[in-house]
Amino acid sequence: IVVMGSVSNPRLIGEATMKSFKFNDNIEISSTAFNEKERYDVLKHVFKANGIQLVGTDKEQDKLLHDMAKTLKGFSYMLLKSFTKKTEMIAQERNHKKVTKADMIEAYLRITTGRPATSVIVQHEKELTTKHECGHALTLQVMNDLMKKTNRPWLVPNTVDFITLDPRSYYGGAVYPKTDENSEYSFERMFSEIVCSYGGHSCEKIFYGMDGSYGISGDLQKVTNCAELMVKEMGQGYKTGKISFADDESGLFATEKMREKMEDDFDVITRNALTVSDEIVNVYADFVNQFAEKYSGKVGTGDCIIDGDTFRKELAEWKKSQSVEKQAEFDILDDMILDAIKATKNGKLY
């Protein structure tokens, strides 16, 4: 009996074991952690087998399960079963006769980060948290919408899965992204990730005059990680070029001249991404205020999850309601972002 596992590369388990004639029987089981369709199938089966009812029509329920299958990436079969039980328990806590998407997201958050914190939060901190998280969601969605306009799907970055404004575990609030029918890590997608990571800082700076805070420390870690990945492993740095330092953790293989090139590439990518983030927040400042006015009172209540579809709908409705002059401003912003991306690819500060 041979039992083996491989995430993505069958060659790692040896050529001999890949020859089926050497065995009487072969059983291949793919993990739900890496298979979205199987996560959907498991969720559908377990909810039905346990008699747990979902809100909405059959079509709406199907969409809900597909959405959650995306969110639950990395969940094993047993963890998915635990998730359905947790969802049922939360729905009962909230006196819901049928499970809602908010119940499901709350179950996901409790499994991955725990319950909301119960500390008292003063009003100005509630507003700051709401605007900070709106900044992340806004910048990501603007970049997503813009890349879709280019009709090059391989450039499209993530989209907003949901926003939570409750403090949990290590964060005061968070925006959870999800892939949007694109698994390619193009320059535009990576650049958009950095723009999104700066979105919270842009809001803190523009609305509160805070040019750096502990609240953005995690965001800056992601900025650095993304920029290093682009330059040191993916060949997306203009000066560094098509060379990888992925296995050079000590930096011994990089000459002083090469390190200077990498630092220049890091600087251009991050500074231009921050400029784009600032400009997005400036142009959409009234929407950020509207978002904060509507949702800041929910911070810390345990009932402050904003679904990505809801966020996109509110953003689209706000944009549609703006004046002709403002619509022109949106177009100018889009052109500016594309110019900034082009400049970054050419190693120039925008």
Rosetta silent file (secondary structure, phi, psi, omega in degrees, C-alpha in Angstrom):
SEQUENCE: IVVMGSVSNPRLIGEATMKSFKFNDNIEISSTAFNEKERYDVLKHVFKANGIQLVGTDKEQDKLLHDMAKTLKGFSYMLLKSFTKKTEMIAQERNHKKVTKADMIEAYLRITTGRPATSVIVQHEKELTTKHECGHALTLQVMNDLMKKTNRPWLVPNTVDFITLDPRSYYGGAVYPKTDENSEYSFERMFSEIVCSYGGHSCEKIFYGMDGSYGISGDLQKVTNCAELMVKEMGQGYKTGKISFADDESGLFATEKMREKMEDDFDVITRNALTVSDEIVNVYADFVNQFAEKYSGKVGTGDCIIDGDTFRKELAEWKKSQSVEKQAEFDILDDMILDAIKATKNGKLY
SCORE:     score description
SCORE:     0.000 S_00000001
   1 L     0.000  124.763  177.581    0.000    0.000    0.000 S_00000001
   2 L  -116.446  123.757  177.216    1.449    3.352   -1.053 S_00000001
   3 L  -116.087  127.287 -177.583   -0.070    6.554    0.308 S_00000001
   4 L  -144.137  161.926  178.699    1.230    9.828   -1.069 S_00000001
   5 L  -142.075  143.521  176.966    0.353   13.465   -1.369 S_00000001
   6 L  -151.516  128.888 -178.148    1.353   16.274   -3.705 S_00000001
   7 L   -71.394  -48.943 -172.275   -0.048   19.785   -3.919 S_00000001
   8 L  -143.689  -13.406 -172.704    0.908   20.652   -7.475 S_00000001
   9 L  -127.364   96.045 -178.367    3.885   18.685   -8.796 S_00000001
  10 H   -58.039  -25.941 -178.151    3.441   14.898   -9.273 S_00000001
  11 H   -62.343  -23.332 -177.805    7.130   14.585  -10.150 S_00000001
  12 H   -67.504  -16.780 -176.398    8.003   15.186   -6.505 S_00000001
  13 H  -102.064    6.335  172.551    6.653   11.764   -5.552 S_00000001
  14 L    97.131  140.374 -175.666    8.802    9.744   -7.959 S_00000001
  15 L   -67.030  -39.148 -175.150    8.377    8.368  -11.455 S_00000001
  16 H   -61.842  -37.499 -177.136    7.875    4.734  -10.433 S_00000001
  17 H   -73.711  -10.574 -179.165    4.841    5.479   -8.304 S_00000001
  18 H   -89.131   -4.724 -178.931    3.138    7.204  -11.246 S_00000001
  19 L   -90.200  109.325 -171.895    2.930    3.980  -13.302 S_00000001
  20 H   -63.561  -28.483 -176.166   -0.544    2.622  -12.757 S_00000001
  21 H   -68.078  -11.924  178.591    0.275   -0.921  -13.915 S_00000001
  22 H   -78.410   -8.658 -175.359    2.377   -1.382  -10.780 S_00000001
  23 L  -128.037  151.088  177.012   -0.759   -1.339   -8.618 S_00000001
  24 L   -73.015  -41.075 -177.211   -4.010   -3.298   -8.511 S_00000001
  25 L  -137.093  148.643  174.623   -6.105   -0.238   -7.641 S_00000001
  26 L  -130.165  131.458  175.259   -5.642    3.523   -7.698 S_00000001
  27 L  -125.925  122.027  179.304   -7.764    6.021   -5.794 S_00000001
  28 L  -111.741  125.497 -179.695   -7.158    9.724   -6.339 S_00000001
  29 L  -124.037  116.333  177.588   -8.739   12.200   -3.920 S_00000001
  30 L   -88.945  147.279 -174.746   -8.274   15.919   -4.503 S_00000001
  31 L   -80.516  139.438  174.071   -8.459   18.231   -1.513 S_00000001
  32 H   -62.649  -23.291 -178.419  -11.353   20.631   -1.021 S_00000001
  33 H   -58.958  -30.941 -175.012   -8.729   23.131    0.118 S_00000001
  34 H  -114.293    4.039 -175.485   -7.641   23.635   -3.491 S_00000001
  35 L  -126.494  105.578 -175.926  -10.827   22.814   -5.384 S_00000001
  36 H   -63.336  -40.121 -179.534  -13.596   25.419   -5.376 S_00000001
  37 H   -63.035  -41.019  179.716  -16.145   23.153   -7.033 S_00000001
  38 H   -67.722  -34.384  175.439  -15.629   20.447   -4.434 S_00000001
  39 H   -62.793  -41.809  176.837  -16.051   22.990   -1.621 S_00000001
  40 H   -60.713  -46.973 -178.912  -19.334   24.000   -3.223 S_00000001
  41 H   -61.221  -41.605  179.722  -20.434   20.359   -3.495 S_00000001
  42 H   -65.224  -46.297  179.849  -19.559   19.665    0.151 S_00000001
  43 H   -59.015  -47.820 -178.625  -21.374   22.769    1.403 S_00000001
  44 H   -59.732  -43.681 -178.475  -24.477   21.960   -0.629 S_00000001
  45 H   -66.992  -47.524 -174.180  -24.504   18.356    0.592 S_00000001
  46 H   -68.672  -41.481  177.183  -23.849   19.068    4.283 S_00000001
  47 H   -60.439  -44.426 -178.898  -26.395   21.879    4.574 S_00000001
  48 H   -67.985  -43.080 -177.624  -29.026   19.684    2.925 S_00000001
  49 H   -63.636  -30.396 -178.941  -28.110   16.532    4.904 S_00000001
  50 L   -95.898    4.561  177.403  -28.427   18.433    8.188 S_00000001
  51 L    66.963   27.373  179.612  -31.687   20.124    7.217 S_00000001
  52 L   -89.460  118.108 -175.720  -30.187   23.620    7.472 S_00000001
  53 L   -89.566  143.185  178.124  -32.242   26.006    5.360 S_00000001
  54 E  -107.875  152.065  178.417  -30.774   28.968    3.484 S_00000001
  55 L   -72.389  158.783  171.729  -32.485   32.258    2.687 S_00000001
  56 L    92.741  175.285  176.565  -33.565   33.157   -0.839 S_00000001
  57 L   -72.625  173.141  178.237  -34.736   31.398   -3.968 S_00000001
  58 H   -57.999  -41.242 -179.821  -32.973   28.317   -5.321 S_00000001
  59 H   -65.800  -42.155  179.786  -30.923   30.543   -7.622 S_00000001
  60 H   -67.370  -38.284  177.549  -29.976   32.910   -4.775 S_00000001
  61 H   -64.596  -39.841  179.748  -29.034   29.981   -2.539 S_00000001
  62 H   -63.509  -42.886  178.068  -26.857   28.548   -5.292 S_00000001
  63 H   -63.587  -40.461  179.142  -25.045   31.880   -5.704 S_00000001
  64 H   -59.816  -44.573 -179.462  -24.567   32.084   -1.932 S_00000001
  65 H   -67.363  -38.061  176.827  -22.931   28.666   -1.837 S_00000001
  66 H   -65.055  -41.938  178.489  -20.697   29.507   -4.797 S_00000001
  67 H   -60.301  -46.204 -178.060  -19.658   32.772   -3.105 S_00000001
  68 H   -69.431  -30.077  176.582  -18.820   31.002    0.140 S_00000001
  69 H   -61.927  -34.416  175.158  -16.895   28.297   -1.735 S_00000001
  70 H   -68.042  -47.060 -177.128  -14.575   31.079   -2.904 S_00000001
  71 H   -61.958  -36.308 -172.672  -14.253   32.553    0.586 S_00000001
  72 L   -88.288   27.548  176.466  -13.509   29.182    2.201 S_00000001
  73 L   -56.255  132.714 -179.757  -10.394   28.520    0.146 S_00000001
  74 L    95.612   -7.645 -178.930   -8.029   26.284    2.124 S_00000001
  75 L   -81.136  130.263  175.127  -10.776   24.596    4.165 S_00000001
  76 L   -75.891  173.735  178.750  -10.571   20.816    4.472 S_00000001
  77 H   -60.132  -45.860 -178.572  -13.649   18.590    4.355 S_00000001
  78 H   -67.109  -34.728  178.268  -13.857   18.363    8.168 S_00000001
  79 H   -69.335  -34.442  175.893  -13.386   22.111    8.511 S_00000001
  80 H   -65.122  -39.773  176.674  -16.221   22.670    6.038 S_00000001
  81 H   -64.057  -41.278  177.361  -18.468   20.438    8.165 S_00000001
  82 H   -62.848  -37.643  178.895  -17.457   22.422   11.245 S_00000001
  83 H   -61.646  -44.116 -178.863  -18.243   25.618    9.336 S_00000001
  84 H   -64.530  -38.260  177.303  -21.807   24.502    8.551 S_00000001
  85 H   -65.662  -42.564  178.969  -22.425   23.661   12.216 S_00000001
  86 H   -63.394  -39.609  178.432  -21.008   27.004   13.308 S_00000001
  87 H   -61.601  -45.363  178.673  -23.222   28.763   10.765 S_00000001
  88 H   -60.246  -42.255 -179.500  -26.326   27.009   12.097 S_00000001
  89 H   -63.367  -42.454 -179.355  -25.396   27.993   15.666 S_00000001
  90 H   -66.810  -40.305  177.265  -24.906   31.663   14.717 S_00000001
  91 H   -60.613  -40.052  177.552  -28.238   31.770   12.884 S_00000001
  92 H   -66.071  -39.773  177.166  -29.915   30.418   16.037 S_00000001
  93 H   -58.381  -36.236 -175.582  -28.129   33.045   18.166 S_00000001
  94 L   -94.677    7.471  179.402  -29.563   35.723   15.891 S_00000001
  95 L    59.141   36.039  175.529  -33.044   34.188   15.798 S_00000001
  96 L   -92.201  125.719  177.826  -32.802   33.589   12.064 S_00000001
  97 L   -72.179  -28.559  177.779  -35.077   30.848   10.818 S_00000001
  98 L  -129.138  147.253 -177.048  -32.908   30.504    7.730 S_00000001
  99 E   -71.226  133.267  177.167  -29.173   31.002    7.352 S_00000001
 100 L  -104.649  170.118  177.227  -28.066   34.288    5.751 S_00000001
 101 H   -65.327  -35.467  177.750  -24.785   35.192    4.085 S_00000001
 102 H   -61.406  -37.648  176.381  -23.940   37.353    7.109 S_00000001
 103 H   -62.492  -42.435 -179.569  -24.319   34.273    9.302 S_00000001
 104 H   -65.450  -43.679  179.957  -21.919   32.380    7.062 S_00000001
 105 H   -65.436  -39.324  176.984  -19.314   35.141    7.050 S_00000001
 106 H   -61.450  -40.144  177.902  -19.562   35.444   10.837 S_00000001
 107 H   -62.814  -43.553  178.099  -18.976   31.682   11.090 S_00000001
 108 H   -60.376  -44.514 -178.801  -15.922   31.979    8.843 S_00000001
 109 H   -66.662  -39.420  179.589  -14.537   34.836   10.935 S_00000001
 110 H   -66.077  -35.998  178.912  -15.091   33.028   14.229 S_00000001
 111 H   -70.213  -38.784 -173.473  -13.289   29.956   12.933 S_00000001
 112 H   -93.306  -28.726 -176.400  -10.345   31.920   11.535 S_00000001
 113 L  -132.583  -12.151 -179.622  -10.036   34.884   13.936 S_00000001
 114 L    98.085 -178.767 -179.704  -12.463   34.387   16.845 S_00000001
 115 L   -71.978  161.277  174.947  -15.364   36.399   18.215 S_00000001
 116 L   -62.720  146.958  175.778  -15.514   40.218   18.037 S_00000001
 117 L   -70.766  154.584 -175.692  -13.739   42.057   20.855 S_00000001
 118 L  -109.268   10.536 -178.475  -15.962   43.662   23.482 S_00000001
 119 L   -67.145  152.526  179.047  -13.827   46.709   24.358 S_00000001
 120 L   -74.807  132.582 -179.485  -15.415   50.161   24.355 S_00000001
 121 L  -119.731  124.768 -179.125  -14.613   52.150   21.196 S_00000001
 122 L   -74.018  159.744 -170.860  -14.987   55.931   21.137 S_00000001
 123 H   -60.569  -43.352 -176.143  -16.824   57.548   18.223 S_00000001
 124 H   -66.107  -29.272  176.595  -13.846   59.138   16.467 S_00000001
 125 H   -73.415  -34.028  175.248  -12.075   55.766   16.445 S_00000001
 126 H   -62.112  -45.003 -179.384  -15.170   54.131   14.980 S_00000001
 127 H   -66.483  -40.287 -179.973  -15.203   56.676   12.180 S_00000001
 128 H   -64.104  -44.975  178.661  -11.467   56.345   11.582 S_00000001
 129 H   -59.755  -43.286 -178.074  -11.703   52.555   11.409 S_00000001
 130 H   -64.711  -43.991  179.476  -14.628   52.748    8.986 S_00000001
 131 H   -68.188  -38.040  177.697  -12.868   55.208    6.685 S_00000001
 132 H   -58.262  -50.128 -178.461   -9.635   53.211    6.876 S_00000001
 133 H   -69.690  -34.223  175.362  -11.348   50.000    5.752 S_00000001
 134 H   -62.164  -36.917  178.262  -13.377   51.870    3.149 S_00000001
 135 H   -59.711  -43.479  177.144  -10.067   53.129    1.762 S_00000001
 136 H   -62.675  -49.660 -177.021   -8.854   49.570    1.221 S_00000001
 137 H   -64.512  -42.077 -178.107  -12.125   48.447   -0.360 S_00000001
 138 H   -62.944  -50.852 -177.425  -12.464   51.573   -2.488 S_00000001
 139 H   -63.538  -38.759  178.720   -8.962   51.512   -3.963 S_00000001
 140 H   -64.656  -43.957 -176.153   -9.225   47.803   -4.718 S_00000001
 141 H   -70.723  -36.219  176.984  -12.608   48.162   -6.420 S_00000001
 142 H   -63.507  -42.792  178.571  -11.552   51.187   -8.470 S_00000001
 143 H   -65.861  -40.138  178.728   -8.510   49.269   -9.719 S_00000001
 144 H   -61.748  -48.268 -179.275  -10.660   46.213  -10.425 S_00000001
 145 H   -61.885  -41.021 -177.934  -13.225   48.231  -12.399 S_00000001
 146 H   -66.452  -44.590 -178.930  -10.523   50.025  -14.373 S_00000001
 147 H   -65.108  -31.409  176.853   -8.661   46.860  -15.353 S_00000001
 148 H   -66.106  -31.080  179.181  -11.925   45.308  -16.546 S_00000001
 149 H   -66.248  -22.163 -178.397  -12.359   48.255  -18.912 S_00000001
 150 L   -76.394  -10.738 -178.540   -9.122   47.292  -20.668 S_00000001
 151 L    59.063   31.573  173.986  -10.747   44.033  -21.855 S_00000001
 152 L  -124.527   88.813 -171.816   -7.648   42.106  -20.803 S_00000001
 153 H   -58.894  -23.571 -179.695   -8.918   39.705  -18.130 S_00000001
 154 H   -72.569   -6.814  177.769   -5.425   38.551  -17.202 S_00000001
 155 H   -96.215  -13.330 -171.409   -4.791   42.025  -15.738 S_00000001
 156 L   -67.871  125.931  178.262   -7.834   42.069  -13.426 S_00000001
 157 L   -81.681 -173.233  176.689   -6.923   42.204   -9.704 S_00000001
 158 L   -62.922  167.312  172.644   -8.927   40.881   -6.774 S_00000001
 159 E  -123.641  174.234 -178.079  -12.329   42.261   -5.868 S_00000001
 160 E   -79.944  123.771  174.174  -13.943   42.886   -2.471 S_00000001
 161 E   -82.476  -59.270  174.539  -15.335   39.767   -0.812 S_00000001
 162 E  -162.156  163.701  177.419  -16.586   41.506    2.337 S_00000001
 163 E  -118.293  134.856  173.189  -15.703   44.191    4.881 S_00000001
 164 E  -122.688  134.634 -176.210  -15.812   43.674    8.633 S_00000001
 165 L  -108.881    7.418  177.002  -15.626   46.588   11.062 S_00000001
 166 L   -86.820  138.681  171.367  -15.420   44.622   14.305 S_00000001
 167 L   -71.143  128.397  177.705  -12.101   44.386   16.136 S_00000001
 168 E  -141.165  145.758  172.355  -11.042   40.732   16.237 S_00000001
 169 L    45.120 -109.842 -173.297   -7.839   38.985   17.094 S_00000001
 170 L  -101.395    5.012 -177.854   -5.028   41.119   15.628 S_00000001
 171 E  -133.175  158.130  178.042   -7.042   43.736   13.698 S_00000001
 172 L   -91.155  -18.763  178.291   -9.514   46.553   14.311 S_00000001
 173 L  -175.097  167.638 -177.273  -11.316   45.963   11.030 S_00000001
 174 E  -160.544  151.818  170.265  -10.525   44.270    7.738 S_00000001
 175 E  -112.295  122.822  178.497  -11.313   44.005    4.045 S_00000001
 176 E   -99.024  120.882  178.379  -11.297   40.451    2.728 S_00000001
 177 E   -90.963  167.711  171.166  -10.545   40.172   -1.006 S_00000001
 178 E  -146.071  155.902 -179.751  -11.332   37.353   -3.411 S_00000001
 179 L   -68.320  149.585 -177.564  -10.112   36.461   -6.877 S_00000001
 180 L  -120.898   70.037  177.765  -12.192   37.756   -9.771 S_00000001
 181 L    57.420   34.080  176.902  -11.896   35.075  -12.465 S_00000001
 182 L  -150.748  118.771  178.526   -8.157   35.671  -12.833 S_00000001
 183 L  -105.135    4.114  179.793   -5.348   33.606  -11.367 S_00000001
 184 L   -83.621  139.461 -179.746   -2.562   35.361  -13.287 S_00000001
 185 L  -103.039   71.031  179.188   -0.213   37.612  -11.316 S_00000001
 186 L   -71.620  167.857  176.055    0.352   40.320  -13.883 S_00000001
 187 H   -57.049  -44.187 -177.329    2.146   43.584  -13.130 S_00000001
 188 H   -63.222  -39.741  179.249   -1.220   45.365  -13.037 S_00000001
 189 H   -66.502  -43.774 -179.632   -2.672   42.909  -10.548 S_00000001
 190 H   -66.052  -41.663  178.136    0.347   43.130   -8.236 S_00000001
 191 H   -61.279  -41.060  178.737    0.430   46.930   -8.495 S_00000001
 192 H   -62.877  -36.897  177.758   -3.289   47.007   -7.630 S_00000001
 193 H   -60.283  -40.652 -179.425   -2.606   44.891   -4.525 S_00000001
 194 H   -70.982  -41.762  176.301   -0.138   47.522   -3.319 S_00000001
 195 H   -55.994  -46.020  179.115   -2.532   50.371   -4.121 S_00000001
 196 H   -61.107  -41.841 -179.254   -5.189   48.581   -2.051 S_00000001
 197 H   -63.620  -30.161  178.229   -2.773   48.072    0.844 S_00000001
 198 H   -81.746  -11.990 -172.838   -2.116   51.828    0.905 S_00000001
 199 H   -57.869  -39.710  178.709   -5.845   52.691    0.850 S_00000001
 200 H   -65.501  -42.477  177.831   -6.249   52.744    4.626 S_00000001
 201 H   -62.347  -42.093 -179.811   -3.214   54.984    5.058 S_00000001
 202 H   -58.407  -41.163  178.818   -4.484   57.370    2.370 S_00000001
 203 H   -67.729  -42.758  177.903   -7.739   57.803    4.306 S_00000001
 204 H   -60.316  -39.915 -177.953   -5.948   58.331    7.620 S_00000001
 205 H   -71.615  -47.225 -173.947   -3.710   60.942    5.988 S_00000001
 206 H   -73.352  -39.433 -175.899   -6.370   62.793    3.980 S_00000001
 207 H   -93.276  -24.609 -173.415   -9.138   62.824    6.602 S_00000001
 208 H  -127.160   -0.588  178.905   -7.136   62.909    9.852 S_00000001
 209 L    67.639   23.139 -179.340   -3.677   64.236    8.990 S_00000001
 210 L   -98.029  100.107 -177.419   -2.053   60.993   10.215 S_00000001
 211 L   -93.987   66.717 -177.330    0.943   60.371    7.976 S_00000001
 212 L   117.363  133.995 -179.662    1.776   56.931    9.372 S_00000001
 213 L  -159.583  166.788  177.179    0.358   54.984   12.331 S_00000001
 214 H   -65.533  -25.589 -178.934    0.520   51.599   14.034 S_00000001
 215 H   -64.554  -16.316 -179.773   -2.797   50.845   12.352 S_00000001
 216 H  -106.094    7.153 -176.274   -1.042   50.552    8.978 S_00000001
 217 H   -59.841  -44.668  178.185    1.843   48.333   10.114 S_00000001
 218 H   -65.895  -36.450  178.448    0.256   45.184    8.722 S_00000001
 219 H   -62.958  -41.202 -178.488   -0.642   47.005    5.512 S_00000001
 220 H   -69.259  -31.050  174.894    2.964   48.089    5.030 S_00000001
 221 H   -61.573  -41.351  178.951    4.175   44.530    5.514 S_00000001
 222 H   -67.266  -39.784  176.988    1.980   43.495    2.598 S_00000001
 223 H   -55.775  -49.921 -178.523    3.269   46.417    0.515 S_00000001
 224 H   -63.314  -43.674 -179.535    6.847   45.314    1.122 S_00000001
 225 H   -62.141  -43.463 -179.697    6.102   41.651    0.463 S_00000001
 226 H   -65.437  -43.910 -179.236    4.313   42.411   -2.816 S_00000001
 227 H   -64.014  -40.983  178.431    7.051   44.767   -4.043 S_00000001
 228 H   -65.130  -40.856  178.688    9.763   42.234   -3.215 S_00000001
 229 H   -61.810  -43.233 -179.592    7.846   39.483   -4.982 S_00000001
 230 H   -61.450  -45.424 -172.178    7.448   41.660   -8.078 S_00000001
 231 H   -85.124  -46.051 -170.663   11.111   42.648   -8.238 S_00000001
 232 H   -87.116  -18.800 -175.990   13.045   39.722   -6.776 S_00000001
 233 H  -126.332  -29.326 -171.974   11.028   36.783   -8.104 S_00000001
 234 L  -104.516    1.017  177.333    8.641   37.807  -10.892 S_00000001
 235 L    66.337   30.696 -176.320   10.934   39.927  -13.064 S_00000001
 236 L  -103.126    5.951  175.657    8.645   42.983  -12.872 S_00000001
 237 L   -88.543  131.497 -175.424   11.268   45.516  -11.776 S_00000001
 238 L   -62.555  -46.531 -175.889   12.400   47.801  -14.604 S_00000001
 239 L   -83.218  -37.693 -178.554   16.045   48.108  -13.507 S_00000001
 240 L   -68.457  -39.509  174.792   16.457   44.690  -11.879 S_00000001
 241 L    79.907 -163.202 -173.872   15.110   42.942  -14.954 S_00000001
 242 L   -86.590   76.568  178.717   14.406   39.284  -15.607 S_00000001
 243 L  -147.770  146.847 -176.645   16.401   37.728  -12.817 S_00000001
 244 L  -116.710  138.030  173.467   15.335   35.943   -9.628 S_00000001
 245 L  -117.847   28.818 -175.528   16.719   36.175   -6.116 S_00000001
 246 L   -60.322  -34.770 -178.211   14.076   33.864   -4.685 S_00000001
 247 L   -99.592    9.900 -177.109   16.691   31.499   -3.200 S_00000001
 248 L  -104.901   62.560 -175.091   19.072   34.243   -2.165 S_00000001
 249 L   -62.751  -33.095 -178.555   17.747   34.893    1.341 S_00000001
 250 L   -81.563  -15.591 -178.883   21.075   36.179    2.617 S_00000001
 251 L    81.283   10.369 -175.777   21.557   38.514   -0.324 S_00000001
 252 L   -68.271  -27.805 -176.401   24.999   37.062   -1.037 S_00000001
 253 L   -82.976  -10.952 -178.697   24.314   36.631   -4.754 S_00000001
 254 L   -95.308  124.834  175.659   23.361   40.267   -5.253 S_00000001
 255 L   -74.002  167.407  178.392   26.152   42.741   -5.877 S_00000001
 256 H   -59.982  -38.077  179.015   25.974   46.226   -4.411 S_00000001
 257 H   -64.800  -40.745  179.810   25.052   47.545   -7.850 S_00000001
 258 H   -67.922  -39.182  178.258   22.230   45.012   -8.184 S_00000001
 259 H   -62.782  -36.226  176.797   20.902   45.844   -4.724 S_00000001
 260 H   -64.112  -39.224  177.716   20.779   49.504   -5.718 S_00000001
 261 H   -64.008  -43.893  179.575   18.734   48.549   -8.785 S_00000001
 262 H   -62.375  -44.140 -179.773   16.326   46.549   -6.640 S_00000001
 263 H   -62.375  -38.398  176.927   15.962   49.405   -4.161 S_00000001
 264 H   -63.744  -41.800  178.754   15.228   51.809   -7.017 S_00000001
 265 H   -65.254  -43.536  176.740   12.552   49.449   -8.346 S_00000001
 266 H   -56.553  -46.092 -175.204   11.007   49.062   -4.865 S_00000001
 267 H   -63.156  -45.147 -178.673   10.960   52.849   -4.482 S_00000001
 268 H   -65.558  -45.600 -178.202    9.292   53.524   -7.854 S_00000001
 269 H   -63.062  -49.528 -175.282    6.646   50.824   -7.418 S_00000001
 270 H   -71.303  -40.749 -179.245    5.670   51.739   -3.858 S_00000001
 271 H   -67.804  -39.908  178.077    5.765   55.515   -4.276 S_00000001
 272 H   -68.455  -37.022  177.577    3.698   55.432   -7.471 S_00000001
 273 H   -64.913  -39.211  177.959    1.199   53.040   -5.885 S_00000001
 274 H   -65.878  -39.351  176.910    0.834   55.391   -2.916 S_00000001
 275 H   -60.050  -44.203  178.803    0.273   58.325   -5.291 S_00000001
 276 H   -62.932  -45.060  179.342   -2.498   56.366   -7.034 S_00000001
 277 H   -58.776  -46.190  179.480   -4.084   55.430   -3.697 S_00000001
 278 H   -60.063  -42.587 -177.784   -4.056   59.055   -2.535 S_00000001
 279 H   -67.405  -38.863  177.933   -5.632   60.260   -5.765 S_00000001
 280 H   -61.381  -48.230 -178.468   -8.404   57.665   -5.623 S_00000001
 281 H   -64.305  -38.110  178.043   -9.311   58.634   -2.064 S_00000001
 282 H   -61.120  -46.371 -177.210   -9.202   62.341   -2.944 S_00000001
 283 H   -69.692  -34.135 -176.687  -11.578   61.916   -5.887 S_00000001
 284 L  -102.597   21.740 -175.253  -13.922   59.593   -3.970 S_00000001
 285 H   -57.409  -39.616 -179.330  -13.719   61.464   -0.642 S_00000001
 286 H   -65.804  -34.070  176.789  -17.460   62.178   -0.523 S_00000001
 287 H   -67.781  -40.413  178.403  -18.214   58.477   -0.942 S_00000001
 288 H   -60.416  -43.265  177.734  -15.853   57.635    1.934 S_00000001
 289 H   -62.423  -42.219  178.881  -17.702   60.151    4.120 S_00000001
 290 H   -62.868  -42.899  179.665  -21.048   58.685    3.077 S_00000001
 291 H   -62.278  -44.420 -178.976  -19.827   55.176    3.851 S_00000001
 292 H   -66.198  -39.033  179.114  -18.559   56.228    7.282 S_00000001
 293 H   -62.871  -36.547 -177.646  -21.783   58.032    8.104 S_00000001
 294 H   -78.796  -37.282 -168.688  -23.787   54.908    7.294 S_00000001
 295 H  -112.637  -13.944 -174.495  -21.613   52.228    8.884 S_00000001
 296 H   -62.102  -30.379  179.682  -19.417   53.725   11.631 S_00000001
 297 H   -67.679  -14.285 -179.640  -22.172   53.274   14.218 S_00000001
 298 H   -89.987   -8.619 -177.893  -21.987   49.517   13.643 S_00000001
 299 L   -59.498  128.190  177.031  -18.317   49.218   14.624 S_00000001
 300 L    78.746    7.985 -177.719  -17.897   46.793   17.494 S_00000001
 301 L   -92.712  -12.037 -174.473  -21.544   45.743   17.543 S_00000001
 302 L    82.032    3.573 -178.978  -21.025   42.272   16.072 S_00000001
 303 L  -136.020   57.356 -173.394  -23.345   43.267   13.228 S_00000001
 304 L  -135.997   35.750  177.187  -21.095   45.216   10.897 S_00000001
 305 E   -93.091  123.984  178.639  -20.258   42.941    7.972 S_00000001
 306 E  -108.114  116.670 -178.900  -20.726   44.606    4.585 S_00000001
 307 E   -67.877  148.118 -178.967  -20.925   42.155    1.702 S_00000001
 308 H   -59.174  -39.143  178.456  -18.858   42.915   -1.393 S_00000001
 309 H   -62.517  -39.391  177.774  -21.935   42.991   -3.634 S_00000001
 310 H   -64.454  -44.687  179.354  -23.511   45.574   -1.312 S_00000001
 311 H   -60.626  -46.050 -179.269  -20.340   47.684   -1.344 S_00000001
 312 H   -64.165  -38.017  179.278  -20.107   47.591   -5.141 S_00000001
 313 H   -65.069  -44.801 -179.839  -23.783   48.489   -5.508 S_00000001
 314 H   -65.930  -38.222  178.520  -23.477   51.478   -3.168 S_00000001
 315 H   -66.343  -44.124 -179.652  -20.314   52.657   -4.912 S_00000001
 316 H   -64.529  -40.727  179.298  -21.906   52.347   -8.368 S_00000001
 317 H   -66.168  -39.498  178.397  -25.058   54.177   -7.252 S_00000001
 318 H   -63.889  -45.513 -179.733  -23.000   56.979   -5.718 S_00000001
 319 H   -61.283  -42.088 -178.108  -20.944   57.382   -8.900 S_00000001
 320 H   -64.825  -29.351 -176.950  -24.073   57.403  -11.056 S_00000001
 321 L   -82.442   -5.333 -175.951  -25.630   60.156   -8.936 S_00000001
 322 L   -79.238  162.541 -177.564  -22.699   62.537   -9.380 S_00000001
 323 L   -68.550  168.259  177.744  -22.638   65.608  -11.619 S_00000001
 324 H   -60.835  -39.459  179.685  -21.335   65.700  -15.184 S_00000001
 325 H   -62.636  -40.012 -179.799  -18.247   67.502  -13.916 S_00000001
 326 H   -69.666  -36.462  177.345  -17.584   64.761  -11.382 S_00000001
 327 H   -60.621  -39.094  177.512  -18.045   62.078  -14.033 S_00000001
 328 H   -64.893  -35.716  177.793  -15.333   63.802  -16.051 S_00000001
 329 H   -63.849  -37.679  176.897  -13.134   63.742  -12.938 S_00000001
 330 H   -61.845  -42.241 -179.335  -13.572   59.971  -12.714 S_00000001
 331 H   -65.468  -40.087  178.237  -12.400   59.630  -16.320 S_00000001
 332 H   -63.072  -40.979  178.122   -9.368   61.830  -15.665 S_00000001
 333 H   -61.538  -44.584  179.020   -8.507   59.690  -12.651 S_00000001
 334 H   -58.793  -43.761  178.943   -8.695   56.507  -14.728 S_00000001
 335 H   -64.185  -39.249  179.781   -6.317   57.981  -17.312 S_00000001
 336 H   -62.607  -42.132 -179.523   -3.980   59.107  -14.546 S_00000001
 337 H   -62.883  -44.619  179.438   -3.874   55.597  -13.044 S_00000001
 338 H   -63.022  -38.425  177.060   -3.051   54.032  -16.418 S_00000001
 339 H   -65.569  -39.454  179.930   -0.292   56.630  -16.935 S_00000001
 340 H   -65.442  -39.500  177.473    1.092   55.894  -13.469 S_00000001
 341 H   -64.269  -43.444  179.559    1.193   52.152  -14.236 S_00000001
 342 H   -62.139  -43.120  179.214    2.970   52.841  -17.529 S_00000001
 343 H   -63.157  -41.476 -179.498    5.507   55.085  -15.800 S_00000001
 344 H   -63.387  -41.045  178.122    6.129   52.463  -13.123 S_00000001
 345 H   -62.456  -28.071 -179.680    6.759   49.790  -15.731 S_00000001
 346 L   -94.347    9.046  175.656    9.357   52.125  -17.271 S_00000001
 347 L    74.492   24.664 -176.418   11.048   52.730  -13.939 S_00000001
 348 L  -116.062  141.834  173.053    9.913   56.355  -13.597 S_00000001
 349 L   -71.252  136.526 -178.745    8.333   58.184  -10.680 S_00000001
 350 L   -88.515    0.000    0.000    4.920   59.510  -11.633 S_00000001
